[in-house]
Structure formats: structure tokens, C-alpha cells
Amino acid sequence: MSGGRRSSRVPASNPDPAVCSKELFYTTMDTDLLNTDKSTSCNKRRDKAGAVVNVGLGANAVLALTKLSAGILGHSQALLADGINSISDVVYFIVVKILVALSRKPSDEEHPYGHHQFESIAALVVGAFVITTGLAIFWDSINSAFDLYSGQIEKKPIRLFTFFVAVGTILVKIVLLFHARGIWKKTGNLAVGALASDHRNDIFASTGAAIGILFGLLGYRIFDPIAGAVVAVIVAKTGTDILRESSAQLMDSVPSREIDTQIRALLEDFKDVATVELVHSHRFGPYLVANLTIGIDGNISVLEGDKIADRVEERLVDSIDMLRRVYVHYHPRKAEKST
């Protein structure tokens, strides 16, 4: 006896409204294989992600204008570089806003798993912009340091208000970081996670700017562009990390071994499952789809095997957040259960 099972159920509701609830229902012909299009909690999740983008976009627009003006009027290269960083933030926040909106498109016959991968593309955009910004800031800071050292530009005194602008930016970014990180942990939205990392980047950038300005106020102007260069390296490193993670998602890299371990642990005490031979899982945005092969008693009927597969599906989707669908293949097996 052997059988292939396609999961047609979605698990019981999850108490966390930020994570898509999994109402139990059946479908005959699926064009929404992840069952997210009509889920109220999934829509709330998308709304929360949109709110992070909108708040970040507005805040960065104000900060960019403030830091650029203060950097020019206050003669601070570090603050000016930080302002340029905020301009790039505004640009890619707009791009991310568009991509997050596209990820909300309902599934169709050509995209039965939905358009959730747009979240990964949005994160990819963030990473690329962050790296580009870091390289631009680094180059500009090194040029400014060389010009100051060689005396090619006038050493105008840095104004005190630039220091307070940098400190104010740090405080604003800390609030934005905690807001974005909180939503990311609840929703698993990769784009929101990338934006949280960028807010953390901005805290480093503004801290470096504040340190450079402070040394400049004390008469050590050369530290102002040097601080900008150090910040640029940190920014580029974070961009590389974001790019690596989002690329892995788009290349359909297998989720961590933790998922495999978790599935096997959930079926360890399942008396009708003799072995768990193979576990494969795939990501579609933040959501998971699992394929597994189990061994069951070969003397039972196909109908009984089908019921076992149903119960396996139900246990897994009820127990693992973001697991939206399970495909179970079963065949006769009398060996002891694998661990």
C-alpha cells in the first residue's frame, strides 16, 4: 500500500492576531494553496507591515530634511553624510511600500501560493540600497578627510546644534527600531525585518556622526569625516547580511533544520506512524509548506492510511506557526520510528 496525500485543511485558530489564523475548512479546487487570501488575521498582518513602512517613510523624510539642513548650515560632514543616508532611506522605503502592496495581491491560477515572495524582493531592495549608501558615504568621507588633512578646504567650525540633531536622530531611530522589530517578531515579514535592521544601522550611523561632531567641537575636525567612514563600513556590512538572507529566500533555500526536528518531535509519540523518513519544507514569503514521507503499518486499508495522513496533517499545522499546508506520502513500513 502506498498513498500520496495533499493537505486540504488549515489548522485551528492561533491566539496571536499578528500571526495568520488557520481556520479549519476544505477546498475542492485550490487557487489559494496557502489559504491566506480571505484570512482576517493575515490581512491584519499585512496591515501591520504596511504601517511599519508608512511610519518609517514619514520619519525618514523629516529626518533627511533636518539632517541635510543642519549638516550644511552647521558645517558637519558626518551629519551631512547621515542626511544622505536618510535620503536613500526615503527612496527605498517608497520602493518597499510598492512591493509590500504587491505582496497583498490574491493568489491566482498562475500563482496558487500567492505573491508573498514580493516581501523577499522588498528585503533584497533594502539590502542593495543599504550597501550602495554605505559605499557612497565611505567614499565621500575619505575624500573629505583627505581634503581637510591637505588643507584644500576651509576648516569651518562645527556648530553646536548639529550635535543635538544627531542625538535627536538616535532617539527617533530607537523608537522606530523597537516598533519595526516588534512587528517583525510577530509577523515574520522579511521586509519588515530588513527595515528593522536598517533602523539599527541608522542608530550606528547617527552615533558615529554624534561622536565625530563632538570631536569636531573640541577642535579635532579630522574625526568628523573619519567617523562617517567608520559608520559607512557598518552600514555596508548590514546591507550585505540583508542581501544574503533575502537572496536565500528567493533561491528557495531549505528552512533551518529546526523545522525538520520540530516535525519529527511532533510525530514521535504518534502511535500509527512507524517512521518519519523524509522531511522537506519550503518557504513562500513567511509561510511554510511541508512535504514528508512516513511509514505506516502495511496491513491496514488505504482508507485507514488516509485517516492517519489526515491526523498527521492536522497535528503539524495546528502546532507550527506559519505552516500553512502539508503534503504527506505514506507507504508500508515495519521498522522502528526514526529519531
C-alpha positions in Angstrom: 0.0 0.0 0.0 1.2 3.5 -0.7 -0.5 6.8 -1.0 0.1 10.4 -1.7 -1.9 13.0 0.3 -2.5 16.6 -0.4 -3.5 18.6 2.6 -6.8 20.4 2.2 -7.2 21.6 5.7 -6.0 24.7 7.5 -5.3 24.4 11.3 -7.2 25.7 14.2 -7.1 29.4 15.0 -4.0 30.9 16.5 -4.4 33.2 19.5 -1.9 35.7 18.3 -3.7 38.1 15.9 -0.5 39.1 14.2 0.1 35.5 13.0 -2.3 34.2 10.4 -5.0 32.2 12.0 -5.7 28.8 10.5 -9.4 28.2 10.3 -10.4 24.6 9.5 -12.1 24.2 6.1 -11.9 22.1 3.0 -11.5 23.0 -0.6 -12.1 21.1 -3.8 -10.1 23.2 -6.3 -7.5 25.3 -4.8 -6.1 28.5 -6.3 -5.1 29.7 -2.8 -2.9 26.9 -1.6 -1.7 28.7 1.5 -5.3 29.8 2.4 -4.3 33.4 3.2 -6.4 35.5 0.8 -9.6 35.5 2.9 -7.9 35.2 6.3 -8.8 38.2 8.5 -5.6 37.7 10.6 -3.5 37.5 7.5 -4.9 40.8 6.4 -4.1 42.3 9.8 -0.6 41.0 9.4 -0.2 42.8 6.1 -1.7 46.0 7.6 0.9 45.9 10.4 3.7 45.6 7.8 2.3 48.5 5.8 2.1 50.6 9.0 5.9 50.0 9.6 6.7 51.1 6.1 4.5 54.2 6.3 5.8 55.3 9.7 9.4 54.7 8.6 8.8 56.6 5.3 7.4 59.7 7.1 10.1 59.7 9.8 12.9 59.4 7.3 11.6 62.2 5.2 11.6 64.5 8.1 15.0 63.4 9.4 16.6 63.7 5.9 15.5 67.3 5.6 16.5 68.1 9.1 20.0 66.5 8.9 20.8 67.9 5.5 19.9 71.4 6.5 21.8 71.1 9.8 24.8 69.5 8.2 25.1 72.3 5.6 24.5 75.2 8.0 26.5 73.6 10.8 29.5 72.6 8.7 29.3 68.9 9.7 30.4 66.3 7.1 29.3 63.4 9.3 25.8 64.8 9.8 25.6 65.6 6.1 26.6 62.0 5.2 23.9 60.8 7.7 21.4 63.0 5.9 22.3 61.5 2.6 21.7 58.1 4.2 18.2 59.2 5.2 17.5 60.4 1.6 18.3 56.9 0.4 16.1 55.5 3.1 13.2 57.6 1.7 13.8 56.3 -1.8 13.9 52.6 -0.9 11.0 52.9 1.6 8.9 54.0 -1.3 10.1 51.0 -3.3 9.4 48.7 -0.4 5.9 50.3 0.1 5.1 49.3 -3.5 6.5 45.8 -3.2 4.6 45.2 0.1 1.4 46.3 -1.6 2.1 43.9 -4.4 2.6 41.0 -1.9 -1.0 41.5 -0.9 -2.3 40.5 -4.3 -4.6 37.5 -4.1 -3.5 34.2 -5.4 -4.5 33.1 -8.9 -4.1 30.1 -11.2 -0.6 31.1 -12.1 0.4 31.9 -8.5 -1.6 29.5 -6.3 0.8 30.1 -3.4 0.1 33.8 -3.6 2.5 36.7 -4.2 4.3 36.6 -0.8 7.7 36.4 -2.4 7.4 40.1 -3.1 8.3 40.5 0.6 11.7 38.8 -0.1 12.2 41.1 -3.1 11.5 44.1 -0.9 14.1 42.9 1.5 16.5 42.4 -1.4 15.9 46.0 -2.5 16.6 47.3 1.0 19.9 45.3 1.2 21.1 46.7 -2.2 20.2 50.3 -1.3 22.0 50.0 2.1 25.2 48.6 0.5 25.1 51.4 -2.1 24.6 54.1 0.5 27.4 52.7 2.7 29.8 52.8 -0.2 28.8 56.3 -1.2 29.2 57.6 2.4 32.6 55.9 2.7 33.9 57.4 -0.5 32.7 60.9 0.4 34.0 60.7 3.9 37.5 59.6 2.8 37.6 62.4 0.3 36.6 65.0 2.9 39.2 63.6 5.3 41.9 63.9 2.7 40.9 67.5 1.8 40.9 68.5 5.5 44.3 66.9 6.0 45.8 68.5 2.9 44.2 71.9 3.7 42.3 72.0 0.4 39.1 73.1 2.0 38.5 75.7 4.7 38.1 74.3 8.2 34.9 76.0 9.2 33.9 75.5 12.8 31.2 72.9 13.5 28.1 74.4 15.1 26.8 73.0 18.4 23.3 72.4 17.2 24.5 69.7 14.9 25.3 67.6 17.9 21.8 67.8 19.2 20.3 67.0 15.8 22.4 63.8 15.8 21.4 62.8 19.3 17.7 63.5 18.4 18.0 61.3 15.4 19.4 58.5 17.6 16.3 58.7 19.9 13.9 58.7 17.0 15.5 55.7 15.4 15.5 53.8 18.6 11.7 54.2 18.8 11.4 53.1 15.1 13.7 50.1 15.7 11.6 48.8 18.6 8.4 49.3 16.6 9.6 47.5 13.5 11.3 44.7 15.4 8.2 44.1 17.4 6.1 43.8 14.3 8.7 41.6 12.6 8.8 39.1 15.5 5.0 38.8 15.4 4.6 38.6 11.7 7.8 37.1 10.3 7.7 39.6 7.4 11.1 39.6 5.9 10.8 43.1 4.5 9.9 44.4 8.0 12.9 42.6 9.4 15.1 44.3 6.8 13.7 47.7 7.7 14.3 47.0 11.4 18.0 46.2 10.6 18.2 49.4 8.6 16.8 51.4 11.6 19.6 49.8 13.7 22.0 50.8 11.0 20.8 54.4 11.3 21.4 54.3 15.0 25.0 53.3 14.4 25.3 56.0 11.7 23.9 58.8 13.9 26.0 57.7 16.8 29.1 57.8 14.7 28.1 61.3 13.5 27.5 62.5 17.0 31.0 61.3 18.1 32.6 62.9 15.1 30.7 66.2 15.7 31.8 66.1 19.4 35.4 65.7 18.5 35.0 68.5 15.9 33.6 70.8 18.5 36.7 70.1 20.6 38.9 71.1 17.7 39.6 67.8 16.1 37.9 68.2 12.8 39.6 65.3 11.1 37.5 62.9 13.3 34.3 64.2 11.7 34.8 62.5 8.3 36.6 59.6 9.8 33.5 58.8 11.9 31.5 59.0 8.7 33.8 56.4 7.1 33.5 54.0 10.0 29.8 54.3 10.0 29.7 53.6 6.3 31.5 50.3 6.8 28.9 49.2 9.4 26.1 50.2 7.1 27.5 48.2 4.2 28.0 45.2 6.4 24.4 45.2 7.5 23.3 45.6 3.8 25.3 42.5 2.9 23.6 40.5 5.6 20.2 41.6 4.5 21.1 40.8 0.8 22.3 37.3 1.8 19.2 36.4 3.7 16.7 37.7 1.2 18.6 36.1 -1.7 18.4 32.7 0.1 14.7 33.1 0.4 14.3 33.8 -3.3 16.5 30.9 -4.2 14.1 28.7 -2.2 16.8 27.6 0.3 15.5 24.9 2.6 14.4 26.3 6.0 16.5 25.5 9.0 17.0 22.1 10.5 14.8 23.3 13.4 11.7 22.7 11.3 12.8 19.1 10.5 13.5 18.5 14.2 10.2 20.1 15.2 8.2 17.9 12.8 9.9 14.7 13.9 9.4 15.6 17.5 5.6 16.2 17.0 5.3 12.8 15.4 7.5 11.0 17.8 4.6 9.8 20.0 2.2 9.3 17.1 1.4 5.6 17.5 0.3 5.0 13.9 3.4 6.4 12.4 6.2 3.8 12.4 8.9 6.0 10.7 9.4 9.6 9.6 11.7 9.0 6.7 11.9 12.3 4.9 11.0 15.9 5.6 11.2 18.7 3.1 9.9 22.2 3.8 9.7 25.3 1.6 9.1 29.0 2.2 6.7 31.3 0.4 7.4 34.6 2.0 7.0 34.0 5.7 4.8 30.9 5.2 5.9 27.3 5.2 4.8 24.3 3.1 6.0 20.8 4.3 6.4 17.6 2.4 7.0 14.4 4.3 7.2 10.7 3.9 6.1 8.4 6.6 6.0 4.7 7.1 2.8 3.0 8.5 1.5 -0.5 9.0 1.2 -2.1 5.6 -1.6 -4.4 6.7 -4.2 -1.7 7.2 -6.5 -0.4 4.4 -5.9 2.6 2.2 -8.8 4.3 3.9 -7.1 3.8 7.3 -3.9 5.1 5.9 -5.7 8.1 4.6 -7.1 8.9 8.1 -3.6 8.6 9.6 -2.3 11.1 7.0 -5.2 13.5 7.9 -4.3 13.3 11.6 -0.6 13.9 10.8 -1.5 17.0 8.7 -3.8 18.3 11.5 -1.2 17.9 14.2 1.5 19.6 12.3 -0.5 22.6 11.0 -2.0 23.1 14.5 1.4 23.1 16.2 3.7 25.0 13.9 3.2 28.8 13.3 3.3 29.8 9.7 2.9 26.2 8.4 0.0 26.6 6.0 0.0 23.3 4.1 1.3 19.8 4.5 1.7 17.1 1.9 2.0 13.5 3.3 3.2 10.5 1.4 2.8 7.1 3.2 3.8 3.6 2.5 4.2 0.3 4.4 7.0 0.2 6.9 7.5 -2.1 9.9 10.8 -0.6 11.1 11.2 1.3 14.3 10.4 5.0 14.2 13.4 7.2 13.2 14.7 9.9 15.5 
